[in-house]
Amino acid sequence: MTDDTVFDVQHLTVTFGKKKNARDAVKDISFTLKQGEILGLVGESGSGKTTTTRVLTRLLSPTSGEVKYKGTDVTRFNAKQREEFRRQVQMVFQNPFDSLNPRLRVGEIIAEGIDNFKLANNKADREKQVIDLLQAVGLPKNAIDRYPHEFSGGQRQRIGIARALAVQPSILCLDEPVSALDVSVQAQIINLLKSLRVKRDLTFLFIAHDLSVVNYISDRILVMFQGRIVESGPTRAVYQNPLHPYTQSLLSAVPTTKLDSPITYEPFQGQPLGVQGNFVEREPQHWVLENDI
Ligand SMILES: Nc1ncnc2c1ncn2[C@@H]1O[C@H](COP(=O)(O)OP(=O)(O)OP(=O)(O)O)[C@@H](O)[C@H]1O
């Protein structure tokens, strides 16, 4: 592990259910997330993306394997490390309609984290921080006194992003952050995230079932299928030369238009043909089916 590794995941397995009903949602996956990178985690529904993220964010314990954050096992944090981790690693959720408290004004929603971590010196500083955050995500100052239902889906996702940024995190785990949005709005949010990453020196774990979104934003891609990582590598390599049949089938559902113009696509449905067997490492960054070598 090098110094710029923030997450180091080794042989992570997560099993739900007991005995006869036991089912591995995540099976023996290993990967790292480096400081400053955008790592795209892609796969169809049920492939284990959210479960992986829940372990990384300490919402779920591993059944076996290990997740280290900056060198320390996340299940062995002391109280101070837990608190600091809670601030540094923030989630942005898929559904901006469900994830914002409808009874709170936007200013209060954003300020919750500032209050929890005592990040404001006084009331005026707290308000200034909220206004700066609204501006950073492209919302007007007067949004502070309004309620979530007064905003569109894209604007609500901007509020969700501002709320995550309020605690000055270093890592955002974005779980399908644009999947619930109209395609015309997706590009705006992706572009906002890309610029925030640079301006605020952030690291992203970006989850999506859609390879076109991941292709547009990620430096590196992990492809998950049935709980395993079946392929990984730099975005361009995976996108231009997918080695695994599952990745190829995901790519066949990807639009050819760029995200800065309106996109339409047919999502991948069903099981890709020929995807079974053991997965083995072929190159440092690529896993393919054993019988494909
Ligand atoms: N708490 C749970 N109890 C039992 N099974 C679960 C639980 N959470 C997830 N699973 C199962 O684990 C598998 C992986 O689910 P997970 O949500 O991680 O996949 P995903 O790739 O994120 O899919 P989605 O995009 O639909 O969220 C699925 O079969 C799911 O039904």
The ligand as an SDF file (V2000), in Angstrom:
LIG
                    3D

 31 33  0  0  0  0  0  0  0  0999 V2000
  -29.7700   -6.3040    4.1310 N   0  0  0  0  0  0  0  0  0  0  0  0
  -29.8150   -7.2650    3.2150 C   0  0  0  0  0  0  0  0  0  0  0  0
  -30.2900   -8.5060    3.5120 N   0  0  0  0  0  0  0  0  0  0  0  0
  -30.3090   -9.4900    2.6230 C   0  0  0  0  0  0  0  0  0  0  0  0
  -29.8710   -9.3690    1.3490 N   0  0  0  0  0  0  0  0  0  0  0  0
  -29.3970   -8.1720    0.9780 C   0  0  0  0  0  0  0  0  0  0  0  0
  -29.3330   -7.0540    1.8840 C   0  0  0  0  0  0  0  0  0  0  0  0
  -28.7990   -5.9920    1.2330 N   0  0  0  0  0  0  0  0  0  0  0  0
  -28.5350   -6.4180   -0.0270 C   0  0  0  0  0  0  0  0  0  0  0  0
  -28.8990   -7.7120   -0.1810 N   0  0  0  0  0  0  0  0  0  0  0  0
  -28.7360   -8.5170   -1.3900 C   0  0  0  0  0  0  0  0  0  0  0  0
  -27.3680   -8.4600   -1.7520 O   0  0  0  0  0  0  0  0  0  0  0  0
  -27.2400   -8.4170   -3.1780 C   0  0  0  0  0  0  0  0  0  0  0  0
  -26.4220   -7.1980   -3.5600 C   0  0  0  0  0  0  0  0  0  0  0  0
  -27.2000   -6.0340   -3.2970 O   0  0  0  0  0  0  0  0  0  0  0  0
  -26.6450   -4.5510   -3.4760 P   0  0  0  0  0  0  0  0  0  0  0  0
  -27.7270   -3.6140   -3.0390 O   0  0  0  0  0  0  0  0  0  0  0  0
  -25.3170   -4.4350   -2.8260 O   0  0  0  0  0  0  0  0  0  0  0  0
  -26.4580   -4.4850   -5.0490 O   0  0  0  0  0  0  0  0  0  0  0  0
  -26.3340   -3.2090   -5.9620 P   0  0  0  0  0  0  0  0  0  0  0  0
  -25.3940   -3.5780   -7.0530 O   0  0  0  0  0  0  0  0  0  0  0  0
  -26.0140   -2.0120   -5.1590 O   0  0  0  0  0  0  0  0  0  0  0  0
  -27.8040   -3.0830   -6.5430 O   0  0  0  0  0  0  0  0  0  0  0  0
  -28.7500   -1.8040   -6.5790 P   0  0  0  0  0  0  0  0  0  0  0  0
  -28.2050   -0.9260   -7.6450 O   0  0  0  0  0  0  0  0  0  0  0  0
  -30.0880   -2.3720   -6.9140 O   0  0  0  0  0  0  0  0  0  0  0  0
  -28.7050   -1.2010   -5.2040 O   0  0  0  0  0  0  0  0  0  0  0  0
  -28.6530   -8.3980   -3.7330 C   0  0  0  0  0  0  0  0  0  0  0  0
  -28.9910   -9.7180   -4.1040 O   0  0  0  0  0  0  0  0  0  0  0  0
  -29.4830   -7.9340   -2.5770 C   0  0  0  0  0  0  0  0  0  0  0  0
  -30.7910   -8.4750   -2.6550 O   0  0  0  0  0  0  0  0  0  0  0  0
  1  2  1  0
  2  3  1  0
  2  7  2  0
  3  4  2  0
  4  5  1  0
  5  6  2  0
  6  7  1  0
  6 10  1  0
  7  8  1  0
  8  9  2  0
  9 10  1  0
 10 11  1  0
 11 12  1  0
 11 30  1  0
 12 13  1  0
 13 14  1  0
 13 28  1  0
 14 15  1  0
 15 16  1  0
 16 17  2  0
 16 18  1  0
 16 19  1  0
 19 20  1  0
 20 21  2  0
 20 22  1  0
 20 23  1  0
 23 24  1  0
 24 25  2  0
 24 26  1  0
 24 27  1  0
 28 29  1  0
 28 30  1  0
 30 31  1  0
M  END
$$$$
